C-alpha cells in the first residue's frame, strides 16, 4: 500500500518542478525596490537545483552500486564521501573566482569538466574509478554557490533574505528531487543511466544559462594568490562567519548521516529498494516550500530566534528517528522536520554573513560552505560507521548528539555574533 502511494506521488514531482521552472520564464517582477527581477531569481533557483542534484543522485543508488561492484556498504559509502569532499574542494578553489572572473567564463569551463566527469561515472569499471569520478562531479557542481551571493548582491538589503530564500528553495528542491529521480531511474534502468541522464541535462542547462543569465563583472582586482590568501583573513577577522560555519557544519553532518544510511534502513528493516528510498525526498519538499517564507522572516525577525528554533527542530526530529526503527510514519515526520530545520538555519546563517563584506560575498560564502560541506563529509563517515556497528540506533544517537552540540555552541557563543 505504502509503495503504491509513494509510486503515485512520483508523477507529481515532475509536474511540480515543471511549474517551478516556468516561473522564471513567465513572471517578471516590476517592483524596482527589490533590486532584481523575480525572473532572474527563479532562473538562478532552477539552475541551482539542477546542478546541486548531481551531488545527491548517488545516495539512493548506493545499494545498487554495492551489488554492481560486489562491495560492502561501508566501502560504497565512499562514493557519497568523495562527492562531498569534491564539492568542498570546488567551493574552496573555484567559487572565490566569482569575485575575480566573469561568471560566464567560469560557467563555460566548469560545465565542460562537469559533463566529462558525469560521463566518466557512466563508464566506470570499478568502485574506485567511480569514487574518483564522483570527486570531480562534486568539485564541478559547486556552481550553485555562485548564484546565492549573486542574489544577495543584486537585491536590496531589505529584501536580501527573500532573494536568498528563493534561490535556496531551488537548491533544496534539487536536493530532494534528485533522490526521487535517481531512486526511480536506478531501480528501473540501472544506476549508470542516472549519470547519463544527468550529463544530458547539464548540457541543456549550460545552453540556457549562456543565453539568459546576466553577466556580472568582478570587483576584485588582485591576483589569484592574494584572492585565496584573503579567505584566511576573512576567517580570522569575522567571528560571526566562523560561528555560522560551525553551526552549518554540525547541522549538515547530521543531515548527511541520515541520508547516507536511510537506504540501508529501508532495505534491511522494510525491504524497500532505492526507488522508495529516493521517494522519501518528496516529504522534504515542505522545507523547500518554506524557504521563501523563512527568507522573508529572516529580514524581519531576530536571527537568534530563528537559529534556536531550527536547532530545537533538529533535536526533536532525531528523537523521532530514534524511535522509528520500524515506523514509516515516524521516518516521514522526521524527514519533514529535519529538512525544515536545515533550511531555516542555513538561510539565517547566510543572511548574517552576507550582511557584511559586500565586495567579497563569494569569498565569505566560500569559507562558510567549505566548512559546511566538510561537516557533511564527516557526517557521511560517522553515519556509515554508526550504521555498521550500531545500526539505526547508532545513527539516531549520532544525529541527536550533533544537534545538542550545535545548540550548546550557539548558546555559548551565538548571542554576541549575530
DOFI-775295 format. One record per residue (C-alpha): residue number from 1; residue in three letters; chain; x, y, z. Coordinates in nm, 3 decimals, decimal comma, always signed. Example, Ala and Ser with C-alpha at 12.3 -4.5 7.8 and 13.67 -1.06 7.14 Angstrom:
2
  resi  resn  chain       c1       c2       c3
     1   Ala      A   +1,230   -0,450   +0,780
     2   Ser      A   +1,367   -0,106   +0,714
//
This chain:
418
  resi  resn  chain       c1       c2       c3
     1   Unk      A   +0,000   +0,000   +0,000
     2   Unk      A   +0,275   +0,243   +0,101
     3   Unk      A   +0,482   +0,156   -0,203
     4   Unk      A   +0,187   +0,221   -0,432
     5   Unk      A   +0,120   +0,552   -0,258
     6   Unk      A   +0,480   +0,665   -0,300
     7   Unk      A   +0,494   +0,549   -0,659
     8   Unk      A   +0,180   +0,751   -0,733
     9   Unk      A   +0,343   +1,065   -0,599
    10   Unk      A   +0,639   +1,026   -0,833
    11   Unk      A   +0,421   +1,152   -1,111
    12   Unk      A   +0,355   +1,478   -0,926
    13   Unk      A   +0,725   +1,559   -0,881
    14   Unk      A   +0,798   +1,640   -1,249
    15   Unk      A   +0,476   +1,842   -1,259
    16   Unk      A   +0,577   +2,042   -0,952
    17   Unk      A   +0,930   +2,102   -1,081
    18   Unk      A   +0,798   +2,199   -1,422
    19   Unk      A   +0,570   +2,455   -1,258
    20   Unk      A   +0,862   +2,598   -1,062
    21   Unk      A   +1,084   +2,610   -1,372
    22   Unk      A   +0,826   +2,810   -1,563
    23   Unk      A   +0,824   +3,087   -1,306
    24   Unk      A   +1,147   +3,247   -1,417
    25   Unk      A   +1,031   +3,248   -1,780
    26   Unk      A   +0,681   +3,383   -1,721
    27   Unk      A   +0,698   +3,602   -1,413
    28   Unk      A   +0,867   +3,940   -1,441
    29   Unk      A   +0,879   +4,143   -1,121
    30   Unk      A   +0,826   +4,513   -1,186
    31   Unk      A   +0,897   +4,624   -0,826
    32   Unk      A   +1,226   +4,807   -0,864
    33   Unk      A   +1,266   +4,830   -0,487
    34   Unk      A   +1,360   +4,463   -0,478
    35   Unk      A   +1,671   +4,536   -0,687
    36   Unk      A   +1,641   +4,222   -0,901
    37   Unk      A   +1,355   +4,073   -1,101
    38   Unk      A   +1,193   +3,752   -0,988
    39   Unk      A   +1,253   +3,614   -1,337
    40   Unk      A   +1,629   +3,621   -1,273
    41   Unk      A   +1,589   +3,486   -0,920
    42   Unk      A   +1,387   +3,188   -1,044
    43   Unk      A   +1,641   +3,124   -1,319
    44   Unk      A   +1,914   +3,104   -1,058
    45   Unk      A   +1,688   +2,896   -0,834
    46   Unk      A   +1,614   +2,640   -1,104
    47   Unk      A   +1,978   +2,623   -1,213
    48   Unk      A   +2,099   +2,580   -0,856
    49   Unk      A   +1,856   +2,292   -0,806
    50   Unk      A   +1,953   +2,109   -1,124
    51   Unk      A   +2,327   +2,142   -1,062
    52   Unk      A   +2,326   +2,056   -0,692
    53   Unk      A   +2,125   +1,743   -0,776
    54   Unk      A   +2,448   +1,596   -0,916
    55   Unk      A   +2,576   +1,566   -0,560
    56   Unk      A   +2,287   +1,355   -0,435
    57   Unk      A   +2,197   +1,120   -0,719
    58   Unk      A   +2,427   +0,859   -0,568
    59   Unk      A   +2,265   +0,833   -0,225
    60   Unk      A   +1,959   +0,620   -0,317
    61   Unk      A   +2,181   +0,425   -0,558
    62   Unk      A   +2,442   +0,311   -0,304
    63   Unk      A   +2,284   -0,030   -0,256
    64   Unk      A   +2,267   -0,089   -0,634
    65   Unk      A   +2,627   +0,026   -0,673
    66   Unk      A   +2,728   -0,205   -0,388
    67   Unk      A   +2,574   -0,505   -0,565
    68   Unk      A   +2,717   -0,399   -0,903
    69   Unk      A   +3,077   -0,399   -0,778
    70   Unk      A   +3,037   -0,659   -0,503
    71   Unk      A   +3,143   -0,406   -0,240
    72   Unk      A   +3,044   -0,366   +0,124
    73   Unk      A   +2,803   -0,095   +0,237
    74   Unk      A   +3,088   +0,079   +0,418
    75   Unk      A   +3,312   +0,078   +0,110
    76   Unk      A   +3,043   +0,205   -0,126
    77   Unk      A   +2,969   +0,497   +0,109
    78   Unk      A   +3,299   +0,639   -0,023
    79   Unk      A   +3,111   +0,738   -0,338
    80   Unk      A   +2,898   +0,982   -0,137
    81   Unk      A   +3,200   +1,088   +0,068
    82   Unk      A   +3,412   +1,161   -0,242
    83   Unk      A   +3,132   +1,367   -0,394
    84   Unk      A   +3,103   +1,583   -0,083
    85   Unk      A   +3,480   +1,624   -0,049
    86   Unk      A   +3,497   +1,720   -0,416
    87   Unk      A   +3,227   +1,977   -0,358
    88   Unk      A   +3,428   +2,125   -0,071
    89   Unk      A   +3,736   +2,147   -0,297
    90   Unk      A   +3,530   +2,315   -0,570
    91   Unk      A   +3,398   +2,563   -0,319
    92   Unk      A   +3,747   +2,640   -0,194
    93   Unk      A   +3,924   +2,684   -0,527
    94   Unk      A   +3,651   +2,774   -0,778
    95   Unk      A   +3,384   +2,984   -0,605
    96   Unk      A   +3,623   +3,261   -0,486
    97   Unk      A   +3,682   +3,331   -0,856
    98   Unk      A   +3,334   +3,480   -0,864
    99   Unk      A   +3,490   +3,794   -0,710
   100   Unk      A   +3,764   +3,799   -0,976
   101   Unk      A   +3,646   +3,637   -1,303
   102   Unk      A   +3,331   +3,686   -1,514
   103   Unk      A   +3,057   +3,441   -1,417
   104   Unk      A   +3,006   +3,346   -1,783
   105   Unk      A   +3,370   +3,237   -1,819
   106   Unk      A   +3,351   +3,026   -1,503
   107   Unk      A   +3,034   +2,858   -1,630
   108   Unk      A   +3,191   +2,767   -1,964
   109   Unk      A   +3,494   +2,591   -1,816
   110   Unk      A   +3,315   +2,432   -1,523
   111   Unk      A   +3,026   +2,287   -1,723
   112   Unk      A   +3,269   +2,126   -1,968
   113   Unk      A   +3,452   +1,946   -1,686
   114   Unk      A   +3,123   +1,859   -1,514
   115   Unk      A   +2,983   +1,680   -1,820
   116   Unk      A   +3,310   +1,488   -1,868
   117   Unk      A   +3,302   +1,376   -1,502
   118   Unk      A   +2,942   +1,257   -1,527
   119   Unk      A   +3,023   +1,055   -1,838
   120   Unk      A   +3,325   +0,906   -1,659
   121   Unk      A   +3,084   +0,777   -1,393
   122   Unk      A   +2,869   +0,620   -1,664
   123   Unk      A   +3,164   +0,417   -1,794
   124   Unk      A   +3,337   +0,347   -1,460
   125   Unk      A   +3,486   -0,003   -1,449
   126   Unk      A   +3,547   -0,030   -1,074
   127   Unk      A   +3,424   +0,118   -0,749
   128   Unk      A   +3,737   +0,326   -0,705
   129   Unk      A   +3,708   +0,464   -1,058
   130   Unk      A   +3,355   +0,571   -0,968
   131   Unk      A   +3,483   +0,723   -0,644
   132   Unk      A   +3,736   +0,928   -0,844
   133   Unk      A   +3,470   +1,039   -1,094
   134   Unk      A   +3,241   +1,130   -0,803
   135   Unk      A   +3,509   +1,355   -0,659
   136   Unk      A   +3,520   +1,558   -0,981
   137   Unk      A   +3,141   +1,559   -1,010
   138   Unk      A   +3,130   +1,716   -0,667
   139   Unk      A   +3,411   +1,958   -0,748
   140   Unk      A   +3,242   +2,090   -1,063
   141   Unk      A   +2,893   +2,101   -0,908
   142   Unk      A   +2,984   +2,383   -0,669
   143   Unk      A   +2,840   +2,638   -0,914
   144   Unk      A   +2,513   +2,698   -0,723
   145   Unk      A   +2,721   +2,879   -0,464
   146   Unk      A   +2,784   +3,148   -0,726
   147   Unk      A   +2,411   +3,209   -0,753
   148   Unk      A   +2,349   +3,264   -0,380
   149   Unk      A   +2,597   +3,556   -0,341
   150   Unk      A   +2,477   +3,688   -0,678
   151   Unk      A   +2,119   +3,700   -0,548
   152   Unk      A   +2,240   +3,882   -0,235
   153   Unk      A   +2,443   +4,126   -0,446
   154   Unk      A   +2,162   +4,210   -0,689
   155   Unk      A   +1,894   +4,255   -0,420
   156   Unk      A   +1,843   +4,547   -0,186
   157   Unk      A   +1,935   +4,492   +0,183
   158   Unk      A   +1,573   +4,489   +0,300
   159   Unk      A   +1,493   +4,206   +0,057
   160   Unk      A   +1,819   +4,012   +0,077
   161   Unk      A   +1,673   +3,731   +0,288
   162   Unk      A   +1,385   +3,688   +0,044
   163   Unk      A   +1,622   +3,666   -0,255
   164   Unk      A   +1,842   +3,413   -0,078
   165   Unk      A   +1,531   +3,216   +0,017
   166   Unk      A   +1,412   +3,192   -0,344
   167   Unk      A   +1,748   +3,063   -0,469
   168   Unk      A   +1,777   +2,829   -0,172
   169   Unk      A   +1,428   +2,693   -0,249
   170   Unk      A   +1,559   +2,574   -0,584
   171   Unk      A   +1,867   +2,432   -0,419
   172   Unk      A   +1,669   +2,229   -0,168
   173   Unk      A   +1,414   +2,114   -0,425
   174   Unk      A   +1,706   +1,995   -0,637
   175   Unk      A   +1,849   +1,801   -0,343
   176   Unk      A   +1,515   +1,638   -0,264
   177   Unk      A   +1,407   +1,574   -0,623
   178   Unk      A   +1,747   +1,424   -0,706
   179   Unk      A   +1,683   +1,139   -0,463
   180   Unk      A   +1,336   +1,076   -0,606
   181   Unk      A   +1,454   +1,078   -0,966
   182   Unk      A   +1,771   +0,874   -0,909
   183   Unk      A   +1,587   +0,620   -0,696
   184   Unk      A   +1,329   +0,562   -0,968
   185   Unk      A   +1,574   +0,560   -1,263
   186   Unk      A   +1,821   +0,340   -1,074
   187   Unk      A   +1,557   +0,084   -0,989
   188   Unk      A   +1,408   +0,077   -1,339
   189   Unk      A   +1,711   +0,127   -1,565
   190   Unk      A   +2,025   +0,088   -1,353
   191   Unk      A   +2,243   +0,339   -1,171
   192   Unk      A   +2,461   +0,418   -1,475
   193   Unk      A   +2,158   +0,552   -1,662
   194   Unk      A   +2,111   +0,818   -1,396
   195   Unk      A   +2,456   +0,962   -1,462
   196   Unk      A   +2,390   +0,958   -1,838
   197   Unk      A   +2,064   +1,150   -1,791
   198   Unk      A   +2,243   +1,398   -1,564
   199   Unk      A   +2,512   +1,470   -1,825
   200   Unk      A   +2,246   +1,543   -2,089
   201   Unk      A   +2,058   +1,774   -1,851
   202   Unk      A   +2,377   +1,967   -1,776
   203   Unk      A   +2,442   +2,022   -2,146
   204   Unk      A   +2,098   +2,176   -2,198
   205   Unk      A   +2,125   +2,382   -1,879
   206   Unk      A   +2,455   +2,532   -1,990
   207   Unk      A   +2,294   +2,649   -2,314
   208   Unk      A   +2,008   +2,813   -2,123
   209   Unk      A   +2,240   +2,987   -1,877
   210   Unk      A   +2,465   +3,111   -2,154
   211   Unk      A   +2,166   +3,277   -2,320
   212   Unk      A   +1,969   +3,402   -2,019
   213   Unk      A   +2,192   +3,462   -1,718
   214   Unk      A   +2,309   +3,823   -1,681
   215   Unk      A   +2,683   +3,875   -1,683
   216   Unk      A   +2,826   +4,001   -1,355
   217   Unk      A   +3,157   +4,183   -1,371
   218   Unk      A   +3,405   +4,100   -1,094
   219   Unk      A   +3,507   +4,365   -0,841
   220   Unk      A   +3,834   +4,214   -0,715
   221   Unk      A   +4,142   +4,344   -0,899
   222   Unk      A   +4,421   +4,142   -0,737
   223   Unk      A   +4,573   +3,807   -0,840
   224   Unk      A   +4,452   +3,457   -0,758
   225   Unk      A   +4,715   +3,400   -0,490
   226   Unk      A   +4,608   +3,707   -0,294
   227   Unk      A   +4,244   +3,617   -0,356
   228   Unk      A   +4,296   +3,282   -0,185
   229   Unk      A   +4,500   +3,436   +0,097
   230   Unk      A   +4,211   +3,670   +0,168
   231   Unk      A   +3,999   +3,367   +0,264
   232   Unk      A   +4,222   +3,321   +0,568
   233   Unk      A   +4,182   +3,688   +0,651
   234   Unk      A   +3,801   +3,668   +0,647
   235   Unk      A   +3,804   +3,351   +0,856
   236   Unk      A   +4,024   +3,513   +1,121
   237   Unk      A   +3,860   +3,856   +1,115
   238   Unk      A   +3,490   +3,756   +1,121
   239   Unk      A   +3,376   +3,575   +1,440
   240   Unk      A   +3,016   +3,571   +1,310
   241   Unk      A   +3,137   +3,392   +0,995
   242   Unk      A   +3,326   +3,129   +1,195
   243   Unk      A   +3,028   +3,062   +1,418
   244   Unk      A   +2,786   +3,042   +1,124
   245   Unk      A   +3,019   +2,793   +0,955
   246   Unk      A   +3,036   +2,574   +1,267
   247   Unk      A   +2,657   +2,580   +1,301
   248   Unk      A   +2,615   +2,489   +0,936
   249   Unk      A   +2,876   +2,213   +0,950
   250   Unk      A   +2,723   +2,045   +1,254
   251   Unk      A   +2,371   +2,058   +1,112
   252   Unk      A   +2,477   +1,923   +0,774
   253   Unk      A   +2,680   +1,646   +0,937
   254   Unk      A   +2,359   +1,513   +1,089
   255   Unk      A   +2,163   +1,550   +0,766
   256   Unk      A   +2,432   +1,367   +0,566
   257   Unk      A   +2,446   +1,084   +0,820
   258   Unk      A   +2,070   +1,043   +0,784
   259   Unk      A   +2,050   +1,037   +0,402
   260   Unk      A   +2,358   +0,817   +0,364
   261   Unk      A   +2,217   +0,545   +0,590
   262   Unk      A   +1,845   +0,574   +0,509
   263   Unk      A   +1,884   +0,348   +0,206
   264   Unk      A   +2,028   +0,074   +0,430
   265   Unk      A   +1,746   +0,113   +0,683
   266   Unk      A   +1,483   +0,086   +0,409
   267   Unk      A   +1,647   -0,223   +0,262
   268   Unk      A   +1,714   -0,408   +0,588
   269   Unk      A   +1,415   -0,312   +0,804
   270   Unk      A   +1,140   -0,253   +0,549
   271   Unk      A   +1,251   -0,444   +0,238
   272   Unk      A   +1,226   -0,140   +0,009
   273   Unk      A   +1,470   -0,064   -0,274
   274   Unk      A   +1,626   +0,257   -0,396
   275   Unk      A   +1,305   +0,373   -0,565
   276   Unk      A   +1,109   +0,402   -0,241
   277   Unk      A   +1,411   +0,542   -0,055
   278   Unk      A   +1,450   +0,817   -0,311
   279   Unk      A   +1,081   +0,894   -0,292
   280   Unk      A   +1,125   +0,990   +0,073
   281   Unk      A   +1,276   +1,309   -0,061
   282   Unk      A   +0,922   +1,412   -0,155
   283   Unk      A   +0,820   +1,479   +0,203
   284   Unk      A   +1,111   +1,716   +0,244
   285   Unk      A   +0,954   +1,947   -0,015
   286   Unk      A   +0,782   +2,107   +0,284
   287   Unk      A   +1,119   +2,250   +0,382
   288   Unk      A   +1,183   +2,372   +0,029
   289   Unk      A   +0,847   +2,545   +0,008
   290   Unk      A   +0,917   +2,710   +0,343
   291   Unk      A   +1,245   +2,858   +0,220
   292   Unk      A   +1,095   +3,177   +0,079
   293   Unk      A   +0,890   +3,225   +0,397
   294   Unk      A   +1,198   +3,173   +0,614
   295   Unk      A   +1,388   +3,415   +0,392
   296   Unk      A   +1,127   +3,684   +0,445
   297   Unk      A   +1,122   +3,617   +0,820
   298   Unk      A   +1,500   +3,650   +0,838
   299   Unk      A   +1,462   +4,004   +0,700
   300   Unk      A   +1,228   +4,094   +0,988
   301   Unk      A   +1,277   +3,852   +1,278
   302   Unk      A   +1,565   +3,804   +1,518
   303   Unk      A   +1,825   +3,575   +1,362
   304   Unk      A   +1,894   +3,436   +1,708
   305   Unk      A   +1,533   +3,324   +1,746
   306   Unk      A   +1,533   +3,155   +1,405
   307   Unk      A   +1,858   +2,970   +1,480
   308   Unk      A   +1,745   +2,844   +1,821
   309   Unk      A   +1,408   +2,733   +1,679
   310   Unk      A   +1,579   +2,547   +1,393
   311   Unk      A   +1,814   +2,372   +1,636
   312   Unk      A   +1,527   +2,260   +1,858
   313   Unk      A   +1,358   +2,121   +1,545
   314   Unk      A   +1,675   +1,918   +1,477
   315   Unk      A   +1,671   +1,775   +1,829
   316   Unk      A   +1,306   +1,679   +1,803
   317   Unk      A   +1,350   +1,522   +1,458
   318   Unk      A   +1,636   +1,298   +1,575
   319   Unk      A   +1,434   +1,197   +1,880
   320   Unk      A   +1,156   +1,089   +1,643
   321   Unk      A   +1,408   +0,895   +1,431
   322   Unk      A   +1,543   +0,720   +1,741
   323   Unk      A   +1,205   +0,553   +1,798
   324   Unk      A   +1,127   +0,485   +1,431
   325   Unk      A   +1,325   +0,169   +1,353
   326   Unk      A   +1,011   +0,009   +1,213
   327   Unk      A   +0,781   +0,308   +1,167
   328   Unk      A   +0,744   +0,460   +0,822
   329   Unk      A   +0,524   +0,735   +0,965
   330   Unk      A   +0,798   +0,825   +1,212
   331   Unk      A   +1,057   +0,844   +0,934
   332   Unk      A   +0,828   +1,068   +0,726
   333   Unk      A   +0,768   +1,307   +1,019
   334   Unk      A   +1,142   +1,315   +1,091
   335   Unk      A   +1,230   +1,394   +0,729
   336   Unk      A   +0,989   +1,688   +0,720
   337   Unk      A   +1,131   +1,827   +1,042
   338   Unk      A   +1,500   +1,779   +0,966
   339   Unk      A   +1,475   +1,939   +0,620
   340   Unk      A   +1,273   +2,231   +0,759
   341   Unk      A   +1,528   +2,285   +1,035
   342   Unk      A   +1,821   +2,267   +0,794
   343   Unk      A   +1,669   +2,517   +0,554
   344   Unk      A   +1,579   +2,764   +0,829
   345   Unk      A   +1,925   +2,752   +0,986
   346   Unk      A   +2,105   +2,774   +0,652
   347   Unk      A   +1,918   +3,084   +0,530
   348   Unk      A   +1,965   +3,259   +0,865
   349   Unk      A   +2,339   +3,182   +0,854
   350   Unk      A   +2,380   +3,315   +0,502
   351   Unk      A   +2,179   +3,628   +0,568
   352   Unk      A   +2,413   +3,701   +0,858
   353   Unk      A   +2,737   +3,653   +0,664
   354   Unk      A   +2,619   +3,837   +0,351
   355   Unk      A   +2,524   +4,146   +0,554
   356   Unk      A   +2,896   +4,226   +0,575
   357   Unk      A   +3,181   +4,245   +0,321
   358   Unk      A   +2,963   +4,336   +0,023
   359   Unk      A   +3,253   +4,321   -0,225
   360   Unk      A   +3,368   +3,978   -0,107
   361   Unk      A   +3,048   +3,777   -0,080
   362   Unk      A   +3,179   +3,488   -0,292
   363   Unk      A   +3,483   +3,452   -0,069
   364   Unk      A   +3,281   +3,480   +0,250
   365   Unk      A   +3,039   +3,223   +0,112
   366   Unk      A   +3,336   +3,002   +0,025
   367   Unk      A   +3,461   +2,999   +0,383
   368   Unk      A   +3,114   +2,919   +0,512
   369   Unk      A   +3,030   +2,650   +0,258
   370   Unk      A   +3,367   +2,471   +0,271
   371   Unk      A   +3,322   +2,415   +0,645
   372   Unk      A   +2,954   +2,335   +0,586
   373   Unk      A   +3,038   +2,051   +0,344
   374   Unk      A   +3,334   +1,933   +0,546
   375   Unk      A   +3,075   +1,878   +0,815
   376   Unk      A   +2,867   +1,686   +0,561
   377   Unk      A   +3,163   +1,467   +0,471
   378   Unk      A   +3,231   +1,399   +0,839
   379   Unk      A   +2,865   +1,310   +0,888
   380   Unk      A   +2,881   +1,064   +0,599
   381   Unk      A   +3,179   +0,885   +0,755
   382   Unk      A   +3,037   +0,885   +1,106
   383   Unk      A   +2,695   +0,779   +0,980
   384   Unk      A   +2,841   +0,481   +0,793
   385   Unk      A   +3,040   +0,376   +1,099
   386   Unk      A   +2,741   +0,421   +1,329
   387   Unk      A   +2,529   +0,205   +1,099
   388   Unk      A   +2,797   -0,062   +1,066
   389   Unk      A   +2,835   -0,103   +1,444
   390   Unk      A   +2,503   +0,006   +1,596
   391   Unk      A   +2,255   +0,017   +1,305
   392   Unk      A   +1,978   +0,280   +1,314
   393   Unk      A   +2,005   +0,342   +1,688
   394   Unk      A   +2,367   +0,445   +1,641
   395   Unk      A   +2,279   +0,681   +1,355
   396   Unk      A   +1,997   +0,842   +1,557
   397   Unk      A   +2,213   +0,890   +1,866
   398   Unk      A   +2,484   +1,042   +1,646
   399   Unk      A   +2,238   +1,292   +1,495
   400   Unk      A   +2,099   +1,379   +1,836
   401   Unk      A   +2,449   +1,438   +1,975
   402   Unk      A   +2,541   +1,665   +1,683
   403   Unk      A   +2,221   +1,867   +1,732
   404   Unk      A   +2,281   +1,909   +2,106
   405   Unk      A   +2,639   +2,018   +2,036
   406   Unk      A   +2,504   +2,271   +1,783
   407   Unk      A   +2,267   +2,415   +2,045
   408   Unk      A   +2,545   +2,433   +2,305
   409   Unk      A   +2,785   +2,611   +2,067
   410   Unk      A   +2,523   +2,867   +1,973
   411   Unk      A   +2,410   +2,935   +2,328
   412   Unk      A   +2,768   +2,985   +2,446
   413   Unk      A   +2,897   +3,194   +2,154
   414   Unk      A   +2,598   +3,294   +1,943
   415   Unk      A   +2,431   +3,591   +2,108
   416   Unk      A   +2,730   +3,819   +2,059
   417   Unk      A   +2,797   +3,712   +1,699
   418   Unk      A   +2,464   +3,798   +1,529
//
